[in-house]
Structures are given as structure tokens and as C-alpha cells.
Amino acid sequence: MLREGGAIAVRFAKARTGSFLLAVLGAALFVAAIVASAVVIGRVTDELIVPVLDQGADYDTILWPAMWAVIGVAIWKAAAIVLRRTAAGFLQFRVQADARHDLIDHLLKLELAWYQRQSTGTLLAVSDTDVRQGTFILAPLPYGIGSLLLLFGTVVLIILIDGWLALIALICLSAIVAVNMHGAWRLFTAFREVQELRGHVSSIAHESLDGALTIKALGRIGLETERFETASERLRDKLIHVLKMMATYRVGVEGLLSAITVIMLVAGAIRINSGSVTPGDIITITYLLSLLFIPIRIIGFVLWSIASSRAGWERVQDVYDVRDLVPYGELLPDTEESGAHLAGQGVSFAYDDGQTVIEGLNLAIQPERVVAIVGPTASGKSTLTALLARLWDPASGSITIDGRDLRSFARSALPGEVAYVAQEAFLFDDTVRGNIAFGVLVDDGDVIAAAKLAGAHDFVLELPDGYDTILGERGTSLSGGQRQRIALARALVRKPRLLILDDATSAVDPSVEARILERLRDSELPSTVVIVAYRTSSIALADEVIFVDEGQIVAHGTHGDLTRDVPGYARIVEAYADDAEARRES
């Protein structure tokens, strides 16, 4: 445990070497100040206090030098404490920030398939609680190193004063360190269970908040509250167990520290009677040991922190060890202002459950065409659009844009040519303008133009602050159709060469959807548009239709040709029309 915990501490220290060395310097200066203060107190005892009390000596000549020596050491100690604590605090919080940044960067490099196997609440706990717990060792570490130096300095100083007293002190101090090490080992397993329970509580809380609408609608508030209460009580009980264990060891250490004081005073009195040491020497040793009590506690705290930090960091490291990384090439986006030519050869894909969704699919989409993908439920339409946007990679075969394999693009380069809009529109807790621009340097004219093209401009102007209106988390202040239009504008402002809409206007009124698609078709955007469509009016606006069934392209042509020549397609379109009619009548 100490080896692996030490390796974690070394990793953090290397990441911020300057701050770590500055904190250790402050700790070393503090240790030196403590040793110096012990020497000063001993000298003052022998040269001022004892002569004045025993012999009635004149103290005028020695009083002021003694006072200035004590004050000087106190200032020295105070400056060292400020340096150590400031540097150690900066070290801990800076490393925490670095770790969270690196963790999120790593997470965003992973394949979506990995995310499907994870709990969002657990990932939130790892990126917050576990990172904080994992870096907790950095707060006491510099002081712990200084305490080790103080232990070494104490033993050396006592050896110089008297070897027998040094041997007694060394045995007593070793017993305290042994107790702390035993406690740290026992606490490690308990801390690991605490971190797992924290992740479980976080997962339930995330599910409860994210699914609040469903919970309220089904009247399951009491059941969900009970579920969260059960998990919280398990965490509470485990934390109480950990605190009891820590308190038990602390009481033991405190008892040993008190015993050491008594033992050293008795042994010192014996050595004074034998003439081996002076009273000032005993004062120096006793004072030094009394000052050592806090550092001894810090050493124990460091050992316990190693146990808790390792328990937290193991969960963070488990995420770092995931190698389901999305491979990238070196291609940069094409700056040509023209629609993209899209092609797929022998494309096959299956999710983790092993069920094949698409198999041996071939397709070719000409530039600047509006293409509708139509098919029955679970036919692979959404999966196909995700593959076209490279949200997933095919198990076999390839998808190319203008002859370039999507996998050959550099990280974040493909979105420079391809924009994907999902059915579930995700908006950030930002302004309308911020949600549309989302990291792209565009002026207000581009933002407004994209909003108009997406049919969002009119309702945005009706919002309290127009384009400066804060939408709130997930855009909950907007309707589903409004959120979809903002998400569409976010894609359009990038002027993509390939625009992919996975039923991205399903929550919009049919007449509004038709106008949006007409504007897209007639706009000057240099885009090839691929849409998953269900409404007959939308399908009819497309230049051509791809009919998909059971992961295969059954037919590819115009809406009129497929309606006339492909019975399966005609039935699907008729069913869509009947469903739309039933909705209007209801």
C-alpha cells in the first residue's frame, strides 16, 4: 500500500515540481526552526533561568539577547508555516484541476460504446469526489516530509546529548509509527468501500434528478426517495465505521505520546543524577519531543491519507486505463465550399450485445443533394446516420467523404466538414447566442442567419432577452420543437459540407418542418443534406430517398419512383401518413 500510494504522490509531485519543492522547502525551514527553538530554550534554561533561580545571578546582560533569540526563532517558524501551507495548498488544488482536465480529455477520446456500459453518476463521482480524494495526500505530504526530517533531526540531536536517551526515544517513536502504519493498512480497505458507495449514491442521485419527470408522472416519489435513503444510510454507516477506526488509532497514538513524555522525564532525571546530562539538556529533549507531537500526528495523517488517496485514485486510474480510444489520422478539413460526396463500401456494424444492425451496406450520395433515409422501426436508420457522422466506426467496410476515409481525419477535424443533429436536442446552460455559436468564432449576423434558416429567429426574438436569453440546463425553458431548431441552427452556423439530421425536426409542427426543409434545399449553403424522415411531406421534399430495412439499402431513388416500384416502401409511407392523420384528428 505504501509503495503504490507513494507512487501516486510522486506522480503528483512531478506534475507540479516547483510548487512541491517550495512546499517541502517551507516544511524544511519549519523543521529547522523547531530544532533551533529547542536549542535556544535549552541554552536559555542553562544560561539564564537556572543561574538566576539557583544562584541569584544578574540577568540584565543576558535577558535581552535571550528574548531576541526566542522572538527571532518564532518569526522564522511563522514564515516557514506560511510558505509551506500556501505552496501545499496551491499544489493540491492545481493538481486536482490538472487531473480533472486530463480525465475529461481522456473520457472524450473514448468510443461511445464504452459510455453505454457506464453509469453517468459513477463517472461524475470519479471526476469529482474520487479526484479530490485521490489528491488529498498532497495537503499533508510536504509537512509529512518535514516531519520525517524533524524526526531525524530530533534523534540526531538527542544522540549528541545522550545516547541512552536517544535509544529510548527512538524505540518509543518507532512504536508510534508502527501503530500508524497498521492503522493505515486497515483503513485502506474501508476507504475503498467508501469511495464505491459514494459512486453508487451519486448514480442514484443522477438518475433521480434526470428522471424527475418520469418519477413524478408515475407517482414513484416515495419509492425513489427510499432507494436513495437506503444507499445514503449504507454510506453513512461505512463512514461512521471509518471514523471510529481512525478515532481508535488516534487515541492509541495520543496515549503513546503522553507515555513517551513520562518515560523521557523519568529517564532524564536518572541521567541528571548520574551527572551525564544537564537540566538544560533534558529541557531541550523534552521541549523538542513536545513539539514533535504534532508532526508525529501529521506522519500518521500522511499514512492515513495515503490509504484514502489510493482508494480514490484507483477508481480514477481505472478510467485512465480504459483504452477504447477512437483512432484518428492526420487529415484536416477541406475548405472547399461545395457539398460533399458521401460513399460507403461493405459497411457492417453491431452493438455490444452482438446483434448485427447493419451488414454489407453500400451507398453513394452525390454532392449538394437532399437525401431522405426512410425505413421501419429498428431498421438501422439512426445507426447509419451515426456511422456517417463517425460517432461510431463500422466493424468492417469503410465510409468516405470525397474519397477520404472518415477514420483518416485528425481529432476534431471531421466536424469541420460534417454536422450531425440528433433527435434529442441537447442545449447548454448558456445564452441562445452561446448555444448556436458553441465555440465557433462567428459574428451576430451569422448566428441570426443560421437561426432564420432553422426557423428559430422569430421565437428567439420573443424571448425575454432575445439572443442573450439564458436557456437554463438542457434548455428546459423551451419546448421540444424550439430546442430542436436551436440545435439545427448550431449545426448550420458551421456551414457544413455534409449536414446529417437524425429525425432532428420530429418535435416541430409539420408545416414548420416543411418550411425549414424547403429553406435548406433552396439555401446557398454548400451542403449535402441527409435526413431521417417520417413525415410524407418531408420525404417528398427530398431530391432522392434511401429505403432501409434490416440493415440493408433496399432501394434508392426518388420518392415517386419508390412509391410506384417498391411495395414495402409504399406501405411504410402510407403508414406514416395514416399515423399523421390520426394524430391530427386526435
C-alpha positions as CSV (number, residue, x, y, z in Angstrom):
1,M,0.0,0.0,0.0
2,L,2.8,2.4,0.9
3,R,4.7,1.6,-2.3
4,E,1.7,2.2,-4.6
5,G,0.5,5.2,-2.5
6,G,4.0,6.7,-2.7
7,A,4.0,6.2,-6.4
8,I,0.8,8.2,-6.6
9,A,2.3,11.0,-4.5
10,V,5.5,11.0,-6.7
11,R,3.4,11.3,-9.8
12,F,1.6,14.3,-8.5
13,A,4.8,15.9,-7.2
14,K,6.4,15.5,-10.6
15,A,3.5,17.2,-12.3
16,R,4.0,20.4,-10.3
17,T,7.6,20.1,-9.2
18,G,8.1,23.8,-8.5
19,S,5.1,24.0,-6.1
20,F,6.1,20.7,-4.4
21,L,9.7,21.8,-3.8
22,L,8.6,25.1,-2.5
23,A,6.2,23.4,0.0
24,V,9.0,21.0,1.0
25,L,11.3,24.0,1.5
26,G,8.8,25.6,3.7
27,A,8.5,22.3,5.7
28,A,12.2,22.0,6.0
29,L,12.6,25.6,7.2
30,F,9.8,24.9,9.7
31,V,11.7,21.8,11.0
32,A,14.9,23.8,11.3
33,A,13.0,26.5,13.2
34,I,11.7,23.8,15.7
35,V,15.1,22.4,16.2
36,A,16.6,25.9,16.6
37,S,13.8,26.8,19.1
38,A,14.6,23.7,21.2
39,V,18.3,24.6,21.2
40,V,17.5,28.2,22.2
41,I,15.2,27.1,25.0
42,G,17.9,24.7,26.3
43,R,20.5,27.5,26.2
44,V,18.2,30.0,27.9
45,T,17.5,27.4,30.6
46,D,21.2,26.7,31.3
47,E,22.5,30.3,31.0
48,L,19.5,32.4,32.3
49,I,16.8,30.5,34.2
50,V,18.9,28.1,36.3
51,P,21.6,30.7,37.2
52,V,19.0,33.3,38.2
53,L,16.9,30.8,40.2
54,D,19.7,28.8,41.9
55,Q,22.4,31.4,42.3
56,G,20.6,34.7,42.1
57,A,22.7,35.8,39.2
58,D,22.3,39.2,37.5
59,Y,20.1,38.7,34.4
60,D,20.4,42.2,32.8
61,T,23.1,41.3,30.4
62,I,21.6,38.0,29.1
63,L,17.8,38.8,29.2
64,W,17.5,40.9,26.0
65,P,19.7,38.5,23.9
66,A,17.6,35.6,25.1
67,M,14.3,37.4,24.3
68,W,15.5,38.4,20.8
69,A,16.7,34.8,20.2
70,V,13.2,33.5,21.1
71,I,11.4,36.1,19.0
72,G,13.7,35.5,16.0
73,V,13.0,31.8,16.1
74,A,9.2,32.5,16.4
75,I,9.3,34.7,13.3
76,W,11.4,32.2,11.4
77,K,8.8,29.5,12.3
78,A,5.8,31.6,11.3
79,A,7.3,32.5,7.9
80,A,8.1,28.8,7.2
81,I,4.5,27.9,8.1
82,V,3.1,30.4,5.7
83,L,5.4,29.3,2.9
84,R,4.6,25.6,3.5
85,R,0.8,25.9,3.7
86,T,0.5,28.3,0.8
87,A,2.6,26.2,-1.5
88,A,1.0,22.9,-0.4
89,G,-2.5,24.3,-0.9
90,F,-1.6,25.6,-4.4
91,L,0.0,22.2,-5.2
92,Q,-3.1,20.2,-4.1
93,F,-5.7,22.4,-5.9
94,R,-3.6,22.8,-9.0
95,V,-3.1,19.1,-9.3
96,Q,-6.8,18.5,-8.7
97,A,-7.6,20.9,-11.6
98,D,-5.0,19.2,-13.8
99,A,-6.3,15.7,-13.0
100,R,-9.9,16.7,-13.8
101,H,-8.8,18.3,-17.1
102,D,-6.8,15.3,-18.1
103,L,-9.6,12.9,-17.0
104,I,-12.3,14.7,-19.1
105,D,-9.9,15.0,-22.0
106,H,-9.4,11.2,-21.8
107,L,-13.1,10.5,-21.4
108,L,-13.9,12.5,-24.6
109,K,-11.4,10.4,-26.5
110,L,-13.2,7.2,-25.8
111,E,-15.7,5.4,-28.0
112,L,-19.4,5.8,-27.4
113,A,-19.7,2.1,-26.9
114,W,-17.8,2.4,-23.6
115,Y,-20.1,5.1,-22.4
116,Q,-23.1,2.8,-22.9
117,R,-21.6,0.4,-20.4
118,Q,-21.1,3.1,-17.7
119,S,-23.2,4.9,-15.1
120,T,-23.2,8.6,-15.6
121,G,-23.5,9.1,-11.8
122,T,-20.4,6.9,-11.3
123,L,-18.4,8.9,-13.9
124,L,-19.5,12.2,-12.1
125,A,-18.3,10.8,-8.8
126,V,-14.9,9.7,-10.3
127,S,-14.3,13.1,-11.9
128,D,-15.2,15.0,-8.7
129,T,-15.1,13.0,-5.4
130,D,-12.5,10.5,-6.4
131,V,-10.2,13.0,-7.9
132,R,-10.5,15.1,-4.8
133,Q,-9.9,12.1,-2.5
134,G,-7.1,10.9,-4.7
135,T,-5.1,14.1,-4.4
136,F,-5.8,14.5,-0.7
137,I,-2.3,13.2,0.1
138,L,-0.8,16.4,-1.3
139,A,-2.1,18.6,1.6
140,P,-0.1,16.9,4.4
141,L,2.7,15.4,2.2
142,P,5.2,18.4,2.5
143,Y,4.6,18.6,6.2
144,G,5.0,14.9,6.4
145,I,8.3,15.1,4.7
146,G,9.3,17.9,7.0
147,S,8.2,15.8,10.0
148,L,10.4,12.9,8.9
149,L,13.3,15.4,8.7
150,L,12.3,16.6,12.2
151,L,12.3,13.0,13.4
152,F,15.8,12.5,12.0
153,G,17.0,15.9,13.4
154,T,15.5,15.0,16.8
155,V,17.1,11.7,17.0
156,V,20.5,13.1,15.9
157,L,20.3,16.0,18.5
158,I,19.3,13.6,21.3
159,I,22.2,11.3,20.3
160,L,24.6,14.2,20.5
161,I,23.2,14.9,24.0
162,D,22.9,11.4,25.4
163,G,23.0,8.0,23.6
164,W,20.8,6.2,26.1
165,L,18.1,8.8,26.0
166,A,18.3,8.7,22.2
167,L,17.8,4.9,22.2
168,I,14.7,5.2,24.4
169,A,13.2,8.0,22.2
170,L,13.9,6.0,19.0
171,I,12.1,2.9,20.4
172,C,9.1,5.0,21.5
173,L,8.9,6.9,18.2
174,S,9.2,3.7,16.2
175,A,6.2,2.2,18.1
176,I,4.1,5.3,17.2
177,V,5.0,5.0,13.5
178,A,4.2,1.2,13.6
179,V,0.8,1.9,15.1
180,N,0.1,4.5,12.4
181,M,1.2,2.1,9.6
182,H,-1.1,-0.6,10.9
183,G,-4.0,1.8,11.1
184,A,-3.4,3.0,7.5
185,W,-3.4,-0.6,6.2
186,R,-6.7,-1.3,7.9
187,L,-8.2,1.9,6.7
188,F,-7.3,1.4,3.1
189,T,-10.0,-1.3,2.5
190,A,-12.6,0.7,4.4
191,F,-11.8,3.8,2.3
192,R,-12.1,1.9,-0.9
193,E,-15.6,0.7,0.1
194,V,-16.5,4.3,1.0
195,Q,-15.5,5.5,-2.5
196,E,-17.6,2.8,-4.2
197,L,-20.6,3.7,-2.0
198,R,-20.1,7.4,-2.9
199,G,-20.2,6.5,-6.5
200,H,-23.4,4.4,-6.0
201,V,-25.1,7.3,-4.2
202,S,-24.1,9.7,-6.9
203,S,-25.5,7.4,-9.6
204,I,-28.9,7.1,-7.8
205,A,-29.0,10.9,-7.3
206,H,-28.2,11.5,-11.0
207,E,-30.9,9.0,-12.1
208,S,-33.5,10.6,-9.7
209,L,-32.8,14.1,-10.9
210,D,-32.5,13.2,-14.6
211,G,-35.7,11.2,-14.4
212,A,-37.7,13.5,-12.2
213,L,-40.4,13.9,-14.8
214,T,-40.9,10.1,-15.1
215,I,-40.8,9.6,-11.3
216,K,-43.4,12.3,-10.7
217,A,-45.6,11.1,-13.5
218,L,-45.7,7.5,-12.3
219,G,-46.1,8.6,-8.6
220,R,-42.9,6.8,-7.5
221,I,-41.5,9.6,-5.4
222,G,-41.7,7.6,-2.2
223,L,-40.0,4.6,-3.8
224,E,-37.2,6.6,-5.3
225,T,-36.7,8.5,-2.0
226,E,-36.5,5.2,-0.2
227,R,-33.9,3.9,-2.7
228,F,-31.7,6.9,-2.2
229,E,-32.2,6.8,1.6
230,T,-31.0,3.2,1.7
231,A,-27.9,3.9,-0.3
232,S,-27.1,7.0,1.8
233,E,-27.5,5.1,5.0
234,R,-25.1,2.5,3.8
235,L,-22.6,5.2,3.0
236,R,-23.2,6.8,6.4
237,D,-22.7,3.6,8.3
238,K,-19.4,2.9,6.4
239,L,-18.2,6.5,7.1
240,I,-19.0,6.1,10.8
241,H,-17.1,2.8,10.8
242,V,-14.1,4.5,9.2
243,L,-14.2,7.4,11.7
244,K,-14.5,5.0,14.7
245,M,-11.4,3.2,13.4
246,M,-9.5,6.4,12.9
247,A,-10.5,7.6,16.4
248,T,-9.4,4.4,18.0
249,Y,-5.9,4.7,16.5
250,R,-5.7,8.4,17.3
251,V,-6.5,7.6,21.0
252,G,-3.7,5.0,20.9
253,V,-1.2,7.4,19.4
254,E,-2.2,10.1,21.9
255,G,-1.7,7.7,24.8
256,L,1.7,6.7,23.5
257,L,2.8,10.3,23.1
258,S,1.8,11.0,26.7
259,A,3.7,7.9,27.8
260,I,6.8,9.0,25.9
261,T,6.8,12.3,27.9
262,V,6.7,10.5,31.2
263,I,9.3,7.9,30.2
264,M,11.7,10.6,28.9
265,L,11.3,12.7,32.1
266,V,12.0,9.7,34.4
267,A,14.9,8.6,32.3
268,G,16.2,12.2,32.1
269,A,16.0,12.6,35.9
270,I,18.1,9.4,36.3
271,R,20.7,10.6,33.8
272,I,20.8,14.0,35.6
273,N,21.5,12.3,38.9
274,S,24.3,10.3,37.3
275,G,25.8,13.6,36.0
276,S,25.5,12.5,32.3
277,V,23.3,15.4,31.3
278,T,22.4,18.9,32.5
279,P,18.9,20.1,33.3
280,G,19.1,22.3,30.1
281,D,19.7,19.1,28.1
282,I,16.6,17.5,29.5
283,I,14.6,20.7,28.8
284,T,15.9,20.6,25.2
285,I,14.9,17.0,24.7
286,T,11.5,17.3,26.4
287,Y,10.7,20.5,24.6
288,L,11.7,19.0,21.3
289,L,9.6,15.9,21.9
290,S,6.6,18.1,22.9
291,L,7.0,20.0,19.7
292,L,7.3,16.7,17.9
293,F,3.9,15.5,18.9
294,I,2.1,17.4,16.2
295,P,4.5,16.3,13.4
296,I,4.1,12.7,14.7
297,R,0.4,13.1,14.3
298,I,1.0,14.5,10.8
299,I,3.0,11.4,9.9
300,G,0.1,9.3,10.9
301,F,-2.2,11.6,9.0
302,V,0.0,11.2,5.9
303,L,-0.1,7.4,6.2
304,W,-3.9,7.5,6.6
305,S,-4.1,9.9,3.6
306,I,-2.1,7.5,1.5
307,A,-4.7,4.9,2.2
308,S,-7.6,7.1,1.4
309,S,-5.9,8.7,-1.6
310,R,-5.0,5.3,-3.1
311,A,-8.6,4.1,-2.6
312,G,-9.9,7.2,-4.5
313,W,-7.2,7.3,-7.2
314,E,-7.6,3.6,-8.1
315,R,-11.1,4.5,-9.4
316,V,-9.7,7.4,-11.4
317,Q,-6.9,5.2,-12.7
318,D,-9.4,2.6,-13.8
319,V,-10.8,5.2,-16.2
320,Y,-7.3,6.2,-17.3
321,D,-6.6,2.6,-18.1
322,V,-9.5,2.3,-20.5
323,R,-8.0,2.0,-24.0
324,D,-11.2,2.1,-26.0
325,L,-9.9,5.2,-27.8
326,V,-11.2,6.5,-31.0
327,P,-8.3,6.3,-33.6
328,Y,-7.6,9.4,-35.6
329,G,-5.5,10.2,-38.6
330,E,-3.9,13.4,-39.7
331,L,-6.3,14.8,-42.4
332,L,-7.6,18.4,-41.9
333,P,-11.0,19.6,-43.0
334,D,-11.4,20.7,-46.7
335,T,-12.0,24.4,-47.0
336,E,-13.8,24.0,-50.4
337,E,-17.3,25.5,-50.4
338,S,-19.2,22.7,-52.0
339,G,-21.4,19.8,-51.0
340,A,-19.7,16.6,-50.0
341,H,-19.7,13.3,-51.9
342,L,-20.6,10.5,-49.5
343,A,-19.9,6.8,-50.1
344,G,-19.9,3.6,-48.1
345,Q,-18.5,0.2,-49.1
346,G,-19.3,-3.1,-47.3
347,V,-20.3,-1.3,-44.1
348,S,-21.3,-3.6,-41.2
349,F,-21.9,-2.7,-37.6
350,A,-23.1,-4.4,-34.4
351,Y,-23.6,-3.1,-30.9
352,D,-22.1,-4.7,-27.8
353,D,-25.0,-7.1,-27.5
354,G,-23.6,-8.8,-30.6
355,Q,-26.8,-8.3,-32.7
356,T,-25.9,-7.1,-36.2
357,V,-27.7,-3.8,-37.1
358,I,-26.1,-3.1,-40.5
359,E,-24.4,-5.7,-42.7
360,G,-22.6,-5.3,-46.0
361,L,-24.2,-1.9,-46.8
362,N,-23.2,0.1,-49.9
363,L,-24.3,3.6,-50.6
364,A,-23.4,6.6,-52.7
365,I,-24.8,10.2,-52.2
366,Q,-23.9,12.9,-54.7
367,P,-22.9,16.4,-53.6
368,E,-25.5,19.0,-52.7
369,R,-28.4,16.6,-52.8
370,V,-31.1,16.4,-50.1
371,V,-31.5,12.7,-49.3
372,A,-34.1,11.2,-47.0
373,I,-33.5,7.9,-45.2
374,V,-36.8,6.0,-44.7
375,G,-37.4,2.7,-43.1
376,P,-39.4,0.8,-40.5
377,T,-38.6,1.0,-36.8
378,A,-35.2,-0.7,-35.8
379,S,-34.2,-0.9,-39.5
380,G,-30.8,0.8,-38.8
381,K,-31.6,4.4,-39.9
382,S,-30.2,6.2,-36.8
383,T,-27.2,3.8,-36.7
384,L,-26.5,4.6,-40.3
385,T,-26.5,8.4,-39.7
386,A,-24.3,7.9,-36.6
387,L,-21.8,6.0,-38.8
388,L,-22.0,8.7,-41.5
389,A,-21.0,11.3,-38.8
390,R,-18.4,8.9,-37.3
391,L,-20.0,8.8,-33.9
392,W,-19.4,5.1,-34.3
393,D,-16.9,3.2,-36.5
394,P,-18.1,0.3,-38.7
395,A,-16.9,-3.2,-37.7
396,S,-16.0,-3.7,-41.3
397,G,-16.0,-1.7,-44.5
398,S,-15.4,2.0,-44.9
399,I,-17.3,5.3,-45.2
400,T,-15.7,8.1,-47.2
401,I,-16.3,11.7,-47.9
402,D,-14.9,12.9,-51.2
403,G,-12.9,9.7,-51.2
404,R,-11.3,10.2,-47.8
405,D,-12.0,7.6,-45.1
406,L,-13.6,9.2,-42.1
407,R,-11.1,7.4,-39.8
408,S,-8.2,9.3,-41.5
409,F,-9.3,12.7,-40.2
410,A,-7.4,14.3,-37.2
411,R,-9.2,14.7,-33.9
412,S,-11.9,17.4,-34.1
413,A,-11.2,17.8,-37.9
414,L,-14.2,15.9,-39.3
415,P,-16.8,18.3,-37.6
416,G,-15.3,21.0,-39.7
417,E,-17.0,19.3,-42.7
418,V,-19.8,17.3,-41.1
419,A,-22.5,18.5,-38.8
420,Y,-24.8,16.0,-37.0
421,V,-28.1,16.9,-35.3
422,A,-29.8,14.2,-33.2
423,Q,-33.5,13.8,-32.4
424,E,-32.8,14.6,-28.7
425,A,-31.5,18.2,-28.9
426,F,-29.0,18.9,-26.1
427,L,-28.7,22.6,-25.1
428,F,-26.2,24.1,-22.6
429,D,-26.8,26.4,-19.7
430,D,-25.9,29.4,-21.8
431,T,-27.5,32.1,-23.9
432,V,-29.2,31.4,-27.2
433,R,-26.3,33.0,-29.0
434,G,-23.8,30.9,-27.0
435,N,-25.7,27.7,-27.8
436,I,-25.7,28.4,-31.5
437,A,-22.1,29.6,-31.8
438,F,-20.8,27.0,-29.3
439,G,-17.1,27.6,-29.6
440,V,-17.1,28.8,-33.2
441,L,-15.9,32.4,-33.9
442,V,-18.9,33.8,-35.8
443,D,-20.5,37.2,-35.7
444,D,-24.1,38.0,-34.8
445,G,-25.0,38.1,-38.5
446,D,-24.0,34.5,-39.0
447,V,-25.8,33.5,-35.8
448,I,-29.1,35.2,-36.9
449,A,-28.8,33.8,-40.4
450,A,-28.5,30.3,-39.1
451,A,-31.4,30.9,-36.7
452,K,-33.6,32.1,-39.6
453,L,-32.7,29.1,-41.8
454,A,-33.6,26.8,-38.9
455,G,-36.9,28.6,-38.3
456,A,-35.8,29.8,-34.8
457,H,-35.3,33.5,-35.3
458,D,-38.9,34.6,-34.7
459,F,-39.5,32.8,-31.4
460,V,-36.0,33.8,-30.2
461,L,-36.9,37.5,-30.6
462,E,-40.0,36.8,-28.4
463,L,-37.8,35.5,-25.5
464,P,-37.1,37.9,-22.6
465,D,-33.6,38.9,-23.7
466,G,-33.7,37.7,-27.3
467,Y,-30.4,36.1,-28.3
468,D,-29.0,36.9,-24.8
469,T,-31.6,34.9,-23.0
470,I,-30.2,32.2,-20.7
471,L,-31.8,28.9,-21.6
472,G,-31.0,27.0,-18.5
473,E,-29.6,23.5,-18.2
474,R,-30.7,21.3,-21.2
475,G,-32.8,24.2,-22.4
476,T,-35.8,23.2,-20.2
477,S,-37.3,26.7,-20.6
478,L,-38.0,25.9,-24.3
479,S,-40.4,23.4,-26.0
480,G,-39.1,20.3,-27.7
481,G,-39.5,21.9,-31.2
482,Q,-37.8,25.1,-30.1
483,R,-34.8,23.1,-28.7
484,Q,-34.6,21.2,-32.0
485,R,-34.5,24.4,-34.0
486,I,-31.7,25.9,-31.8
487,A,-29.7,22.7,-32.3
488,L,-30.3,22.8,-36.0
489,A,-29.1,26.4,-36.1
490,R,-26.0,25.3,-34.1
491,A,-25.2,22.9,-37.0
492,L,-26.0,25.4,-39.8
493,V,-23.8,28.2,-38.4
494,R,-20.8,26.0,-39.1
495,K,-21.8,25.9,-42.8
496,P,-21.0,22.1,-43.1
497,R,-20.3,20.3,-46.4
498,L,-22.4,17.4,-45.0
499,L,-25.5,18.0,-42.8
500,I,-27.0,14.9,-41.1
501,L,-30.4,15.2,-39.4
502,D,-31.4,12.2,-37.4
503,D,-35.2,12.9,-37.2
504,A,-34.0,16.3,-35.9
505,T,-37.3,18.1,-36.6
506,S,-39.7,15.5,-35.2
507,A,-41.0,17.8,-32.4
508,V,-41.6,20.6,-34.9
509,D,-45.0,21.3,-36.4
510,P,-45.3,19.6,-39.8
511,S,-45.8,22.9,-41.6
512,V,-42.8,24.5,-39.9
513,E,-40.7,21.4,-40.7
514,A,-41.7,21.6,-44.3
515,R,-40.7,25.3,-44.5
516,I,-37.3,24.5,-42.8
517,L,-36.6,21.8,-45.3
518,E,-37.6,24.0,-48.2
519,R,-35.2,26.7,-46.9
520,L,-32.4,24.1,-46.5
521,R,-32.9,22.8,-50.1
522,D,-33.1,26.3,-51.6
523,S,-30.3,27.9,-49.5
524,E,-26.8,28.8,-50.7
525,L,-25.3,26.5,-48.0
526,P,-22.7,24.3,-49.7
527,S,-24.2,21.2,-48.1
528,T,-25.2,17.7,-48.9
529,V,-28.2,17.0,-46.6
530,V,-29.1,13.6,-45.2
531,I,-32.2,13.4,-43.1
532,V,-34.0,10.6,-41.3
533,A,-37.6,11.4,-42.2
534,Y,-41.0,10.1,-41.1
535,R,-43.5,12.7,-42.5
536,T,-44.6,12.3,-46.0
537,S,-44.4,16.0,-46.7
538,S,-40.7,16.0,-45.6
539,I,-39.9,12.9,-47.6
540,A,-41.4,14.4,-50.7
541,L,-39.2,17.4,-50.5
542,A,-36.0,15.3,-50.7
543,D,-34.2,15.0,-54.1
544,E,-33.9,11.3,-53.5
545,V,-34.8,8.6,-50.9
546,I,-32.8,5.7,-49.5
547,F,-35.1,3.0,-48.3
548,V,-33.5,1.0,-45.5
549,D,-34.8,-2.3,-44.0
550,E,-33.0,-4.8,-41.7
551,G,-29.7,-3.0,-42.0
552,Q,-29.7,-3.1,-45.8
553,I,-30.4,-0.5,-48.5
554,V,-33.4,-2.0,-50.2
555,A,-34.0,0.8,-52.7
556,H,-32.5,4.2,-53.7
557,G,-34.4,6.7,-55.9
558,T,-36.9,9.4,-56.0
559,H,-40.0,9.4,-53.7
560,G,-42.3,9.0,-56.7
561,D,-40.3,6.1,-58.2
562,L,-40.0,4.2,-54.9
563,T,-43.7,4.7,-54.2
564,R,-44.6,3.2,-57.6
565,D,-42.0,0.4,-57.8
566,V,-41.2,-0.7,-54.2
567,P,-44.3,-2.1,-52.3
568,G,-42.5,-2.2,-48.9
569,Y,-41.7,1.5,-49.2
570,A,-45.2,2.4,-50.3
571,R,-46.6,0.6,-47.2
572,I,-44.2,2.4,-44.9
573,V,-45.0,5.8,-46.4
574,E,-48.8,5.0,-46.2
575,A,-48.4,4.0,-42.6
576,Y,-46.6,7.3,-41.8
577,A,-49.4,9.2,-43.5
578,D,-52.1,7.3,-41.6
579,D,-50.3,7.9,-38.3
580,A,-50.0,11.6,-39.0
581,E,-53.7,11.8,-39.9
582,A,-54.7,10.0,-36.7
583,R,-52.6,12.5,-34.7
584,R,-54.3,15.4,-36.3
585,E,-57.7,14.0,-35.6
586,S,-56.9,13.3,-32.0
